[in-house]
Amino acid sequence: MRILVTGGAGFIGSHYVRQLLAGACPGYEDVRVTVVDSLTYAGNLANLPEAHPRLEFVRGDICDQGLLNEVMPGHTAVVHLAAESHVDRSLHEAAEFVRTNVGGTQNVMEASLRAGVERVLHVSTDEVYGSIDVGSWTEESPLLPNSPYAASKAGSDLIARAYWRTHGLNVSITRCSNNYGPYQHVEKLLPLFTTRLLAGQPVPLYGDGSNVREWLHVDDHCRALHLVLTKGGAGEIYNVGGGEHTTNREITGRLLELCGADWSSVRQVADRKGHDLRYSLDDSKIRAELGYRPRIPLERGLAELVEWYRNNQAWWQPLKETA
């Protein structure tokens, strides 16, 4: 059995690849893994095992249809994670997000179809729904994205769905809440704040910090991805939530305590354009149908996160210099 993971040198992709190679994914203990990654700033070979007999790495862009047509044949399944994913960058580089997230996804779906791939998983985000004042989004909620990043991911979802509806491609879509964990790039909120605080530097908090996010540990997310890959239905969408919501101000307070800092380290900065106020997923579908349950509570996950960044400065320090 062979599985191809796009974006497999990134944060979530590399975690899933490490799970696969460690035999932690039921039914895939001996799977051979091909990673396709263009190694932009967010992709890092240091996220993957240096050498593994069941791992093949292909450096390439998912926007290169010829490359995908060449490497895709012979794979049983595809997990499509490659994407431009940072909201702040999308405000200034929207064209690149559309190119990669929409055009690249179309290429992945087309190459999967041509190669006769049996199963495809397209990984998306809760941000495609926009912002919700009260309650939680279900999979039937309308797509109302508010940033170029979120809009490009919504477009990619629709492309994936179209390949199922038009061509019968066996593809499912997941939409997850905010991820965190080891090996996450330092541009993201939790590693940005953690690494700055560990270095004795101030952290920038948008606005008054009242924006609410739902947090999901990457290990729980990857378990959910494998459940959907192996048990999900063709054309189905599955929300993947962590079940724990905090304001950005609350999460900042927890990180300050864990890093041994106080509120004098926080600098309030102008809010981001179009900053969504609140995210919340109703993930009862994946829980009821596939038996998903998150295992890592936020309190434990944050403590382990800070400890990992404290002990792995050699990994993240070079990223700080280029971020």
C-alpha positions as CSV (number, residue, x, y, z in Angstrom):
1,M,0.0,0.0,0.0
2,R,1.3,3.5,-0.9
3,I,-0.1,6.8,0.3
4,L,0.9,10.2,-1.1
5,V,0.8,13.2,1.3
6,T,1.0,16.7,-0.2
7,G,2.5,19.3,2.1
8,G,4.0,16.5,4.1
9,A,6.9,18.6,5.3
10,G,4.6,21.1,6.9
11,F,3.3,21.2,10.4
12,I,0.2,19.0,10.2
13,G,1.4,16.9,7.2
14,S,4.7,16.0,8.8
15,H,2.9,14.9,12.0
16,Y,0.6,12.6,10.1
17,V,3.6,11.2,8.2
18,R,5.4,10.5,11.4
19,Q,2.3,8.8,12.7
20,L,2.1,6.6,9.6
21,L,5.8,5.7,9.7
22,A,5.6,4.9,13.5
23,G,2.8,2.4,12.8
24,A,0.3,4.5,14.7
25,C,-2.4,4.5,12.0
26,P,-4.6,1.3,12.1
27,G,-4.5,-0.6,8.8
28,Y,-1.5,1.4,7.6
29,E,1.3,-0.1,9.8
30,D,3.4,-1.1,6.8
31,V,2.4,1.7,4.3
32,R,4.9,3.3,2.1
33,V,4.7,7.1,2.1
34,T,5.5,9.6,-0.6
35,V,5.7,13.2,0.5
36,V,5.3,16.0,-2.1
37,D,6.3,19.4,-0.8
38,S,7.8,22.5,-2.5
39,L,9.7,23.4,0.7
40,T,8.5,27.0,0.9
41,Y,9.3,28.8,4.2
42,A,6.6,26.7,5.9
43,G,8.0,23.3,4.7
44,N,11.0,21.9,6.6
45,L,12.8,18.6,6.0
46,A,13.8,18.7,9.7
47,N,10.1,17.9,10.4
48,L,10.6,14.4,8.8
49,P,12.7,11.4,9.7
50,E,16.2,11.9,8.2
51,A,16.1,8.5,6.6
52,H,13.3,5.9,6.6
53,P,12.9,2.9,4.4
54,R,9.2,3.5,3.8
55,L,9.5,7.2,3.1
56,E,10.1,8.9,-0.3
57,F,10.4,12.6,-0.6
58,V,9.7,14.5,-3.8
59,R,10.4,18.2,-3.9
60,G,7.7,19.8,-6.1
61,D,4.9,22.2,-6.4
62,I,1.3,21.0,-6.5
63,C,0.7,23.6,-9.2
64,D,3.0,21.5,-11.5
65,Q,0.5,19.2,-13.2
66,G,3.2,17.3,-15.0
67,L,4.9,16.4,-11.8
68,L,1.8,15.2,-10.1
69,N,0.9,13.1,-13.1
70,E,4.3,11.5,-12.9
71,V,4.4,10.7,-9.2
72,M,0.7,9.9,-8.6
73,P,0.3,6.5,-10.3
74,G,0.7,3.5,-8.0
75,H,-0.7,5.3,-4.9
76,T,-3.7,3.8,-3.1
77,A,-4.6,7.1,-1.3
78,V,-3.9,10.8,-1.2
79,V,-4.0,13.1,1.8
80,H,-4.0,16.6,0.4
81,L,-2.6,19.1,3.0
82,A,-0.4,21.4,0.9
83,A,-1.7,24.9,1.2
84,E,-0.8,28.5,1.9
85,S,-2.2,28.9,5.3
86,H,-1.3,32.1,7.1
87,V,-4.1,34.7,7.2
88,D,-1.8,37.7,7.7
89,R,0.3,36.8,4.6
90,S,-2.9,36.4,2.6
91,L,-3.8,40.0,3.2
92,H,-0.8,41.0,1.1
93,E,-0.2,38.0,-1.1
94,A,-3.7,36.9,-2.1
95,A,-2.7,35.8,-5.6
96,E,-0.3,33.2,-4.3
97,F,-3.0,31.8,-2.0
98,V,-5.5,31.5,-4.9
99,R,-2.8,29.9,-7.1
100,T,-1.8,27.3,-4.6
101,N,-5.0,26.6,-2.7
102,V,-7.5,26.6,-5.6
103,G,-5.3,25.8,-8.6
104,G,-3.1,23.4,-6.8
105,T,-6.1,21.5,-5.4
106,Q,-7.6,21.2,-8.9
107,N,-4.3,19.7,-10.0
108,V,-4.2,17.2,-7.1
109,M,-7.8,16.1,-7.9
110,E,-7.1,15.8,-11.6
111,A,-3.9,13.8,-11.1
112,S,-5.7,11.5,-8.6
113,L,-8.5,10.9,-11.1
114,R,-6.2,10.2,-13.9
115,A,-4.1,7.8,-11.8
116,G,-7.1,5.9,-10.5
117,V,-6.4,6.7,-6.9
118,E,-8.9,4.8,-4.7
119,R,-9.3,7.3,-1.9
120,V,-8.6,11.1,-1.5
121,L,-8.8,13.2,1.6
122,H,-8.9,17.0,1.2
123,V,-7.9,18.9,4.4
124,S,-9.5,22.3,5.0
125,T,-10.3,24.7,7.8
126,D,-13.1,26.1,9.9
127,E,-12.3,29.6,8.6
128,V,-14.3,28.8,5.4
129,Y,-17.4,29.4,7.5
130,G,-16.5,33.0,8.5
131,S,-17.3,34.2,12.0
132,I,-20.2,33.1,14.2
133,D,-21.5,35.1,17.1
134,V,-23.2,32.3,19.0
135,G,-23.6,28.6,18.5
136,S,-21.5,26.4,16.3
137,W,-21.2,25.6,12.6
138,T,-22.4,22.3,11.2
139,E,-21.3,20.8,7.9
140,E,-24.4,22.3,6.4
141,S,-23.5,25.9,7.3
142,P,-22.9,28.3,4.4
143,L,-19.4,29.2,3.4
144,L,-18.9,32.9,4.2
145,P,-15.1,33.4,4.3
146,N,-13.7,36.7,5.3
147,S,-10.0,36.6,4.4
148,P,-8.2,35.8,1.1
149,Y,-6.8,32.7,2.8
150,A,-10.3,31.5,4.0
151,A,-11.8,32.3,0.6
152,S,-9.1,30.3,-1.2
153,K,-9.7,27.3,1.1
154,A,-13.4,27.6,0.5
155,G,-12.7,27.5,-3.3
156,S,-10.5,24.4,-2.8
157,D,-13.3,22.7,-0.9
158,L,-15.7,23.3,-3.8
159,I,-13.2,22.0,-6.3
160,A,-12.8,18.8,-4.4
161,R,-16.5,18.4,-4.1
162,A,-16.9,19.0,-7.8
163,Y,-14.5,16.1,-8.6
164,W,-16.6,13.8,-6.4
165,R,-20.0,15.0,-7.9
166,T,-18.9,15.2,-11.6
167,H,-16.3,12.4,-11.8
168,G,-17.1,10.1,-8.9
169,L,-13.7,10.7,-7.3
170,N,-13.8,9.1,-3.8
171,V,-12.9,12.2,-1.9
172,S,-13.9,13.5,1.6
173,I,-13.3,16.9,3.1
174,T,-12.4,17.8,6.7
175,R,-12.6,21.2,8.3
176,C,-10.6,21.6,11.5
177,S,-10.3,24.2,14.2
178,N,-7.1,26.0,15.2
179,N,-4.2,23.4,15.5
180,Y,-1.2,23.6,17.8
181,G,1.6,21.3,18.8
182,P,5.4,20.7,18.1
183,Y,7.0,21.6,14.8
184,Q,4.5,24.4,14.1
185,H,6.0,27.4,12.3
186,V,6.8,30.4,14.4
187,E,4.5,32.7,12.4
188,K,1.4,31.1,14.1
189,L,0.1,32.6,17.3
190,L,1.0,29.9,19.9
191,P,4.6,29.3,18.7
192,L,5.1,33.0,18.0
193,F,4.2,33.9,21.5
194,T,6.0,31.0,23.1
195,T,9.3,31.5,21.3
196,R,9.2,35.3,21.9
197,L,8.5,34.8,25.6
198,L,11.2,32.2,26.0
199,A,13.6,34.6,24.4
200,G,12.6,37.4,26.7
201,Q,10.8,39.4,24.0
202,P,7.4,41.1,24.0
203,V,4.4,39.6,22.2
204,P,1.9,41.4,20.0
205,L,-1.8,40.9,20.9
206,Y,-4.3,42.0,18.3
207,G,-6.9,44.5,19.6
208,D,-8.3,43.8,23.0
209,G,-7.7,40.0,22.6
210,S,-11.4,39.2,22.7
211,N,-11.3,37.0,19.5
212,V,-12.4,33.4,20.4
213,R,-10.7,30.3,18.9
214,E,-11.3,26.6,19.3
215,W,-8.0,24.7,19.9
216,L,-7.2,21.3,18.7
217,H,-3.9,19.4,19.3
218,V,-2.3,18.3,16.0
219,D,-2.1,14.7,17.3
220,D,-5.9,14.6,17.7
221,H,-6.3,16.2,14.3
222,C,-4.2,13.6,12.6
223,R,-6.1,10.8,14.3
224,A,-9.3,12.3,12.9
225,L,-7.8,12.6,9.5
226,H,-7.0,8.9,9.4
227,L,-10.4,8.0,10.6
228,V,-12.0,10.0,7.7
229,L,-9.5,8.6,5.2
230,T,-10.3,5.0,6.2
231,K,-14.0,5.2,7.2
232,G,-15.4,8.5,5.8
233,G,-18.0,8.6,3.0
234,A,-17.4,9.8,-0.5
235,G,-18.5,13.4,-0.9
236,E,-18.9,13.8,2.8
237,I,-17.6,16.8,4.9
238,Y,-16.5,16.3,8.5
239,N,-15.9,19.1,11.0
240,V,-13.0,18.3,13.4
241,G,-13.1,20.3,16.6
242,G,-11.1,20.4,19.8
243,G,-14.0,21.3,22.0
244,E,-12.1,23.9,24.0
245,H,-12.6,27.6,23.3
246,T,-10.6,30.5,24.7
247,T,-10.2,34.2,23.8
248,N,-6.8,35.2,22.5
249,R,-6.3,37.2,25.7
250,E,-7.0,34.0,27.8
251,I,-4.5,31.9,25.8
252,T,-1.9,34.7,26.1
253,G,-2.3,34.6,29.9
254,R,-1.8,30.8,30.0
255,L,1.4,31.1,27.9
256,L,2.7,34.0,30.1
257,E,2.4,31.7,33.1
258,L,4.0,28.7,31.4
259,C,6.9,30.8,30.2
260,G,7.5,32.6,33.5
261,A,6.5,36.0,32.1
262,D,3.8,38.6,33.0
263,W,1.6,41.1,31.3
264,S,4.4,43.6,31.0
265,S,5.6,41.4,28.1
266,V,2.4,42.0,26.1
267,R,2.0,44.8,23.5
268,Q,-1.5,45.6,22.3
269,V,-1.4,46.2,18.5
270,A,-3.9,47.4,15.9
271,D,-6.4,44.7,15.0
272,R,-6.0,42.7,11.8
273,K,-8.2,43.7,8.8
274,G,-11.4,41.6,8.7
275,H,-10.4,39.7,11.9
276,D,-13.0,37.1,12.6
277,L,-14.4,37.4,16.1
278,R,-15.4,33.8,16.9
279,Y,-15.0,30.3,15.6
280,S,-16.8,27.2,16.8
281,L,-17.4,23.8,15.2
282,D,-20.2,21.3,15.8
283,D,-18.3,18.1,15.3
284,S,-21.0,15.7,16.4
285,K,-21.0,14.1,12.9
286,I,-17.5,12.7,13.1
287,R,-17.9,11.7,16.7
288,A,-21.2,9.8,16.1
289,E,-20.3,8.3,12.7
290,L,-16.6,7.6,13.1
291,G,-16.0,7.5,16.8
292,Y,-13.7,10.5,17.0
293,R,-12.8,11.9,20.4
294,P,-10.0,14.4,21.1
295,R,-7.6,13.0,23.8
296,I,-5.3,15.9,24.7
297,P,-6.9,18.6,26.9
298,L,-5.7,22.2,26.2
299,E,-4.1,22.6,29.6
300,R,-1.8,19.6,29.1
301,G,-1.2,20.4,25.4
302,L,-0.1,23.9,26.1
303,A,2.3,22.8,28.9
304,E,3.8,20.2,26.5
305,L,4.0,22.8,23.7
306,V,6.0,25.2,25.8
307,E,8.3,22.4,27.0
308,W,8.9,21.3,23.4
309,Y,9.9,24.8,22.2
310,R,12.0,25.3,25.3
311,N,13.9,22.1,24.4
312,N,14.1,22.5,20.7
313,Q,15.6,26.0,20.1
314,A,17.9,24.6,17.4
315,W,14.8,23.8,15.3
316,W,13.0,27.1,15.7
317,Q,15.7,29.7,16.0
318,P,16.6,29.7,12.3
319,L,12.9,30.2,11.5
320,K,12.7,33.3,13.8
321,E,15.5,34.8,11.8
322,T,13.5,34.6,8.5
323,A,9.9,35.0,9.8
